[in-house]
Amino acid sequence: MKKYPEITSIPNVNRKWIDNELARSPIWCSVDLRDGNQALPMPMNPEKKLEYFKMLCSIGFKEIEVSFPSASQDDFLFVRNLIEGGQIPSDVRISVLTQSREELIKRTVESLVGVKQAILHLYVATSDLHQKIVFGKTREETLEMAVNGTLLVKKYLEEYGLSRQVSYEFSPEEFTDSDMDFVLDVCKAVKEAWGPSTKETFIVNLPQTVERRPPHHYADMIQYFVDRFPYMAETTISVHSHNDQGCAVASSEFTLMAGAERVEGTLFGHGERTGNVDLCTLAMNLESRNIHTGLDFSDLPHIVTVVENATGIDVHERHPYAGQLAFTAFSGSHQDAIRKGMDKLEEAQKLFGVEWKVPYLHVDPASVGRKYEKLIRINSQSGKGGVAYVLEHDFGIYPPKGMHPEIGAATQAYADLKGDELNAGELLKIFNETFVNVKGPFVLKKFTRSDKGTEHIEGRDESEVEVSLNILVDGKEYSPSGSGNGPISATVHAIRDNAGLYQFILEDYREQTLGDNADAKAMSIVGIRRKSDNKLFYGVGEHTNIDIATIYALFSALNRAIADERKGK
């Protein structure tokens, strides 16, 4: 005996849906406040439910299942408060759920008195598993229960004067584990009991109550149903997928290709067991393909906060759009590619004819309320490109490319010790401690500069600068002087050529301003190559005087080179 049932394909389906490309958005129905809420360890109180309802409306949901009114007084009163308190926008239909029992149906209809528009959703389990094991019913009894329930809904809607205001939704529960022809018989009988309708007023919801099949089977079943149901012109076909095998988003997309027109689900997939299909992921997937969904996730961080506070469950860090790590990269090669993509975004726009095409980022983080400076995070696996990106975009420090390997090595060493992700503040600390105004054998005591004037050399004007230094080297005082075409050149000649204090080659030099006010510091970056082994070292100097910053940068590089030399002995 096999442990699990054999999953057989759906007969008589040519799978024509596979060639369909989605071109328009489905109707969205949030079931957060019912299916999602009933599965929370601590269900929402009325205040949190109301805040959540208002958020769903602000996102753009036009159909929201709000409760199971006959299940509890709290659920009943929540519906009443929405209606009597005028909390329902004029373009939003609330939905309420009921089982097919007369007292429950009547109570559900009573909850809707005074509503301007709503959906009453009745469900009956149609799988053999439910019929035989759970309820002990035959197929005939199940069909009769569905029809009788439908007639009772009609009866009580008429009694309470709600026939024009309330639409009807019917679900054959465990659709994907049911006999297809039996489901068709039940749904046809329900539709005939309900009578004439429009697509807006009659919904057949075909749920994947438990995900037991691969995604393409769900789509096959939808196509099978759509091809054989005689009332498609008067019926909206809805789907409701759970995530037991982790494929709810794929299943739902496939069903839309196969003819479904409406999707029920929750934000971030809350719901029984592994949850419902995640509407945020599904909707943003469609948006990434230029299909306008009518849902607004442009302030996704705020939505995450509301949902987490209401549910008590954190959104996973790697949620496709809402996770804190969704738009980050730890891999060095990824970080470098992202940095280059961001720097050359205009070039990519012209090349590909779209607004957004960046390596490793399939959507613009700004479209969900995220910021570019959070794109890259740093850990022991990070590369030099990612670290440079954070320094540039968070602190306005632009290290030369030759400096990147040293920055990366210093960051990796720190991250290895910490064993965790580094934040931007820690990264700046590493940069400062490793490169800026580094203490060591070379200490500047006094610096004097004098300009000799301008000479005409080979067709260009060049000013000669002379510097006089008072310095300490390993505690011994020196007073070298030198000249050159600038303070860095003159200082190099003074300490290397004239005083012979250390042999090196000036490899790189650049300067910038930190900040944009009158008190902004100057920053100089100097790279030197040690003559003994040709090894490159960078140093950084900061000071309000650019000349002093330059000497500090040179001395930082020298001190780092000497420290490395002595450590190796």
JOCORGI-V122941 format. One record per residue. N is the residue number from 1. RES is the residue in one letter. PSI is psi in radians with two decimals (NA if undefined). BURIAL is 1 if it has 9 or more other C-alpha atoms within 8 Angstrom, else 0. Layout:
# JOCORGI-V122941
<<N;RES;PSI;BURIAL> <N;RES;PSI;BURIAL>>
This chain:
# JOCORGI-V122941
<<1;M;2.26;0> <2;K;2.64;0> <3;K;-0.67;0> <4;Y;2.74;0> <5;P;2.57;0> <6;E;2.29;0> <7;I;1.86;0> <8;T;2.63;0> <9;S;2.91;0> <10;I;2.14;0> <11;P;2.75;0> <12;N;0.61;0> <13;V;2.15;1> <14;N;0.06;0> <15;R;0.81;0> <16;K;-0.33;0> <17;W;-0.41;1> <18;I;-0.40;0> <19;D;-0.04;0> <20;N;2.30;0> <21;E;2.31;0> <22;L;2.31;0> <23;A;-0.20;0> <24;R;2.79;0> <25;S;2.58;1> <26;P;3.00;1> <27;I;2.38;0> <28;W;2.36;1> <29;C;2.02;1> <30;S;2.27;1> <31;V;0.41;1> <32;D;-0.73;1> <33;L;-0.18;1> <34;R;-1.29;1> <35;D;-0.76;1> <36;G;-0.78;1> <37;N;-0.68;1> <38;Q;-0.30;1> <39;A;0.11;1> <40;L;2.53;1> <41;P;-0.66;0> <42;M;1.68;0> <43;P;2.70;1> <44;M;2.53;1> <45;N;2.96;0> <46;P;-0.62;0> <47;E;-0.77;0> <48;K;-0.64;1> <49;K;-0.69;1> <50;L;-0.76;0> <51;E;-0.72;0> <52;Y;-0.74;1> <53;F;-0.80;1> <54;K;-0.66;0> <55;M;-0.76;1> <56;L;-0.71;1> <57;C;-0.73;1> <58;S;-0.53;0> <59;I;-0.55;1> <60;G;0.15;1> <61;F;2.29;1> <62;K;-0.21;1> <63;E;2.15;1> <64;I;2.04;1> <65;E;2.07;1> <66;V;-0.41;1> <67;S;3.09;1> <68;F;1.40;1> <69;P;-0.53;1> <70;S;-0.10;1> <71;A;-0.53;0> <72;S;2.76;0> <73;Q;-0.63;0> <74;D;-0.77;0> <75;D;-0.74;1> <76;F;-0.83;1> <77;L;-0.54;1> <78;F;-0.75;1> <79;V;-0.76;1> <80;R;-0.74;1> <81;N;-0.65;1> <82;L;-0.76;1> <83;I;-0.93;1> <84;E;-0.49;0> <85;G;0.01;0> <86;G;0.59;0> <87;Q;-0.14;0> <88;I;2.05;1> <89;P;2.67;0> <90;S;-0.40;0> <91;D;0.26;0> <92;V;2.33;1> <93;R;2.13;1> <94;I;2.72;1> <95;S;2.50;1> <96;V;2.57;1> <97;L;2.55;1> <98;T;2.70;1> <99;Q;2.99;1> <100;S;1.16;1> <101;R;2.40;0> <102;E;-0.82;0> <103;E;-0.56;0> <104;L;-0.68;1> <105;I;-0.78;1> <106;K;-0.79;1> <107;R;-0.67;1> <108;T;-0.78;1> <109;V;-0.70;1> <110;E;-0.60;0> <111;S;-0.39;1> <112;L;-0.01;1> <113;V;2.23;0> <114;G;-0.09;0> <115;V;2.56;0> <116;K;-0.63;0> <117;Q;2.45;1> <118;A;3.02;1> <119;I;2.26;1> <120;L;2.16;1> <121;H;2.02;1> <122;L;2.42;1> <123;Y;2.59;1> <124;V;2.26;1> <125;A;2.24;1> <126;T;-0.05;1> <127;S;2.64;1> <128;D;-0.58;1> <129;L;-0.83;0> <130;H;-0.80;1> <131;Q;-0.82;1> <132;K;-0.66;1> <133;I;-0.74;0> <134;V;-0.84;0> <135;F;-0.28;0> <136;G;0.73;0> <137;K;2.72;0> <138;T;2.95;0> <139;R;-0.66;1> <140;E;-0.73;0> <141;E;-0.64;0> <142;T;-0.78;1> <143;L;-0.74;1> <144;E;-0.69;0> <145;M;-0.69;1> <146;A;-0.75;1> <147;V;-0.81;1> <148;N;-0.72;1> <149;G;-0.72;1> <150;T;-0.76;1> <151;L;-0.62;1> <152;L;-0.65;1> <153;V;-0.84;1> <154;K;-0.80;1> <155;K;-0.89;0> <156;Y;-0.53;1> <157;L;-0.70;1> <158;E;-0.75;1> <159;E;-0.68;0> <160;Y;0.18;1> <161;G;0.61;0> <162;L;0.16;1> <163;S;-0.63;1> <164;R;-0.42;0> <165;Q;-0.45;1> <166;V;2.16;1> <167;S;2.96;1> <168;Y;2.35;1> <169;E;2.30;1> <170;F;2.35;1> <171;S;2.14;1> <172;P;1.69;1> <173;E;2.56;1> <174;E;0.74;1> <175;F;-0.78;1> <176;T;-0.08;1> <177;D;0.27;0> <178;S;2.81;1> <179;D;2.19;0> <180;M;-0.76;1> <181;D;-0.58;0> <182;F;-0.74;1> <183;V;-0.73;1> <184;L;-0.75;1> <185;D;-0.78;1> <186;V;-0.83;1> <187;C;-0.63;1> <188;K;-0.74;1> <189;A;-0.67;1> <190;V;-0.79;1> <191;K;-0.72;1> <192;E;-0.59;0> <193;A;-0.63;1> <194;W;-0.68;1> <195;G;-2.97;0> <196;P;2.55;0> <197;S;3.09;1> <198;T;2.99;1> <199;K;-0.47;1> <200;E;-0.44;1> <201;T;-0.10;1> <202;F;2.15;1> <203;I;2.28;1> <204;V;2.02;1> <205;N;2.11;1> <206;L;1.59;1> <207;P;2.48;1> <208;Q;1.32;1> <209;T;-0.66;1> <210;V;2.26;1> <211;E;1.75;1> <212;R;-0.19;0> <213;R;2.82;0> <214;P;2.76;1> <215;P;-0.66;1> <216;H;-0.41;0> <217;H;-0.70;1> <218;Y;-0.77;1> <219;A;-0.71;1> <220;D;-0.72;1> <221;M;-0.66;1> <222;I;-0.80;1> <223;Q;-0.74;1> <224;Y;-0.79;1> <225;F;-0.86;1> <226;V;-0.70;1> <227;D;-0.39;0> <228;R;-0.19;0> <229;F;2.13;1> <230;P;-0.07;0> <231;Y;0.58;0> <232;M;-0.56;0> <233;A;-0.34;0> <234;E;0.24;1> <235;T;2.37;1> <236;T;2.25;1> <237;I;2.11;1> <238;S;2.67;1> <239;V;2.73;1> <240;H;1.75;1> <241;S;2.37;1> <242;H;2.95;1> <243;N;0.58;1> <244;D;-0.54;1> <245;Q;0.19;0> <246;G;0.30;0> <247;C;0.33;1> <248;A;-0.68;1> <249;V;-0.81;1> <250;A;-0.76;0> <251;S;-0.79;1> <252;S;-0.72;1> <253;E;-0.74;1> <254;F;-0.70;1> <255;T;-0.59;1> <256;L;-0.65;1> <257;M;-0.50;1> <258;A;-0.04;1> <259;G;-0.10;1> <260;A;2.61;1> <261;E;-0.13;1> <262;R;2.50;1> <263;V;2.27;1> <264;E;2.43;1> <265;G;-2.92;1> <266;T;2.81;1> <267;L;2.24;1> <268;F;0.29;1> <269;G;0.39;1> <270;H;2.59;1> <271;G;-3.13;1> <272;E;2.48;1> <273;R;-1.97;0> <274;T;0.03;1> <275;G;3.05;1> <276;N;3.01;1> <277;V;2.43;1> <278;D;1.93;1> <279;L;-0.49;1> <280;C;-0.85;1> <281;T;-0.81;1> <282;L;-0.79;1> <283;A;-0.76;1> <284;M;-0.53;1> <285;N;-0.77;0> <286;L;-0.71;1> <287;E;-0.65;1> <288;S;-0.24;1> <289;R;0.34;0> <290;N;0.51;0> <291;I;1.96;1> <292;H;2.16;0> <293;T;-0.29;1> <294;G;-0.01;0> <295;L;2.41;0> <296;D;1.85;0> <297;F;0.50;1> <298;S;-0.29;0> <299;D;0.99;1> <300;L;-0.63;1> <301;P;-0.67;1> <302;H;-0.72;0> <303;I;-0.75;1> <304;V;-0.78;1> <305;T;-0.80;0> <306;V;-0.79;1> <307;V;-0.77;1> <308;E;-0.73;1> <309;N;-0.64;0> <310;A;-0.63;1> <311;T;-0.40;1> <312;G;0.20;0> <313;I;2.18;0> <314;D;2.52;0> <315;V;2.32;1> <316;H;2.49;0> <317;E;-0.44;1> <318;R;0.41;1> <319;H;2.42;1> <320;P;-0.56;0> <321;Y;-0.59;1> <322;A;-0.25;1> <323;G;2.58;1> <324;Q;-0.43;1> <325;L;0.13;1> <326;A;-0.57;1> <327;F;0.59;1> <328;T;2.82;1> <329;A;2.27;1> <330;F;-0.54;1> <331;S;2.35;1> <332;G;-0.76;1> <333;S;-0.63;0> <334;H;-0.76;1> <335;Q;-0.74;1> <336;D;-0.72;1> <337;A;-0.71;1> <338;I;-0.81;1> <339;R;-0.79;1> <340;K;-0.68;0> <341;G;-0.71;1> <342;M;-0.70;0> <343;D;-0.49;0> <344;K;0.55;0> <345;L;-0.73;1> <346;E;-0.66;0> <347;E;-0.72;0> <348;A;-0.64;1> <349;Q;-0.76;1> <350;K;-0.66;0> <351;L;-0.73;0> <352;F;-0.16;0> <353;G;0.49;0> <354;V;2.83;0> <355;E;-0.53;0> <356;W;2.09;1> <357;K;1.78;1> <358;V;2.40;1> <359;P;2.32;1> <360;Y;0.01;0> <361;L;1.76;1> <362;H;-0.32;0> <363;V;2.78;0> <364;D;2.05;0> <365;P;-0.51;1> <366;A;-0.42;1> <367;S;-0.29;1> <368;V;0.37;1> <369;G;0.33;1> <370;R;2.83;1> <371;K;2.60;0> <372;Y;-0.60;0> <373;E;-0.19;0> <374;K;0.12;1> <375;L;-0.61;1> <376;I;2.27;1> <377;R;2.78;1> <378;I;2.28;1> <379;N;-2.92;1> <380;S;-0.27;1> <381;Q;-0.04;1> <382;S;2.65;1> <383;G;3.05;1> <384;K;-0.55;1> <385;G;-0.72;1> <386;G;-0.70;1> <387;V;-0.77;1> <388;A;-0.66;1> <389;Y;-0.79;1> <390;V;-0.76;1> <391;L;-0.73;1> <392;E;-0.86;1> <393;H;-0.39;1> <394;D;-0.52;0> <395;F;-0.03;0> <396;G;0.42;1> <397;I;2.17;0> <398;Y;1.45;0> <399;P;2.49;1> <400;P;2.73;0> <401;K;-0.63;0> <402;G;-0.36;0> <403;M;-0.33;1> <404;H;-0.76;1> <405;P;-0.69;0> <406;E;-0.70;1> <407;I;-0.78;1> <408;G;-0.73;1> <409;A;-0.75;1> <410;A;-0.70;1> <411;T;-0.76;1> <412;Q;-0.69;1> <413;A;-0.73;1> <414;Y;-0.75;1> <415;A;-0.64;1> <416;D;-0.71;1> <417;L;-0.72;0> <418;K;-0.63;0> <419;G;0.44;0> <420;D;3.02;0> <421;E;2.54;1> <422;L;2.43;1> <423;N;3.02;0> <424;A;-0.64;1> <425;G;-0.72;0> <426;E;-0.64;0> <427;L;-0.74;1> <428;L;-0.67;1> <429;K;-0.77;0> <430;I;-0.78;1> <431;F;-0.82;1> <432;N;-0.80;1> <433;E;-0.52;0> <434;T;-0.62;0> <435;F;-0.46;1> <436;V;2.18;1> <437;N;0.87;1> <438;V;2.27;1> <439;K;2.62;0> <440;G;-2.74;1> <441;P;-0.68;1> <442;F;2.13;1> <443;V;2.22;1> <444;L;2.18;1> <445;K;-0.71;0> <446;K;2.53;0> <447;F;2.27;1> <448;T;2.37;0> <449;R;2.45;1> <450;S;2.42;0> <451;D;2.23;0> <452;K;-0.15;0> <453;G;-2.95;0> <454;T;2.31;0> <455;E;2.66;0> <456;H;1.96;0> <457;I;2.05;0> <458;E;0.83;0> <459;G;0.08;0> <460;R;2.63;0> <461;D;2.31;0> <462;E;2.24;1> <463;S;2.32;1> <464;E;2.34;1> <465;V;2.40;1> <466;E;2.37;1> <467;V;2.55;1> <468;S;2.30;1> <469;L;2.55;1> <470;N;1.96;1> <471;I;2.84;1> <472;L;2.41;1> <473;V;1.93;1> <474;D;0.66;0> <475;G;-0.18;0> <476;K;2.37;0> <477;E;2.41;0> <478;Y;2.68;1> <479;S;1.14;0> <480;P;2.80;1> <481;S;2.80;1> <482;G;2.93;1> <483;S;2.75;1> <484;G;-3.03;1> <485;N;0.16;1> <486;G;2.97;1> <487;P;-0.63;1> <488;I;-0.74;1> <489;S;-0.77;1> <490;A;-0.69;1> <491;T;-0.71;1> <492;V;-0.80;1> <493;H;-0.65;1> <494;A;-0.87;1> <495;I;-0.45;1> <496;R;-0.89;1> <497;D;-0.78;0> <498;N;-0.75;1> <499;A;-0.34;0> <500;G;0.63;0> <501;L;-0.49;0> <502;Y;2.45;0> <503;Q;2.07;1> <504;F;2.93;1> <505;I;2.31;0> <506;L;2.01;1> <507;E;-0.68;0> <508;D;2.54;0> <509;Y;2.29;1> <510;R;2.77;0> <511;E;2.73;1> <512;Q;2.97;0> <513;T;2.38;1> <514;L;1.94;1> <515;G;3.04;0> <516;D;0.33;0> <517;N;-3.14;0> <518;A;-0.41;0> <519;D;0.21;0> <520;A;2.49;1> <521;K;2.69;1> <522;A;2.53;1> <523;M;2.29;1> <524;S;2.50;1> <525;I;2.20;1> <526;V;2.34;1> <527;G;2.26;1> <528;I;2.63;1> <529;R;2.10;1> <530;R;2.23;1> <531;K;-0.51;1> <532;S;-0.57;0> <533;D;0.11;0> <534;N;0.35;0> <535;K;2.44;0> <536;L;2.37;0> <537;F;2.42;1> <538;Y;2.60;1> <539;G;2.69;1> <540;V;2.43;1> <541;G;2.44;1> <542;E;2.36;1> <543;H;2.79;1> <544;T;-0.39;1> <545;N;2.16;0> <546;I;-0.60;1> <547;D;-0.78;0> <548;I;-0.72;1> <549;A;-0.66;1> <550;T;-0.79;1> <551;I;-0.71;1> <552;Y;-0.70;1> <553;A;-0.77;1> <554;L;-0.79;1> <555;F;-0.60;1> <556;S;-0.76;1> <557;A;-0.74;1> <558;L;-0.78;1> <559;N;-0.63;1> <560;R;-0.71;1> <561;A;-0.73;1> <562;I;-0.69;1> <563;A;-0.72;1> <564;D;-0.70;0> <565;E;-0.78;0> <566;R;-0.54;0> <567;K;-0.53;0> <568;G;-0.18;0> <569;K;NA;0>>
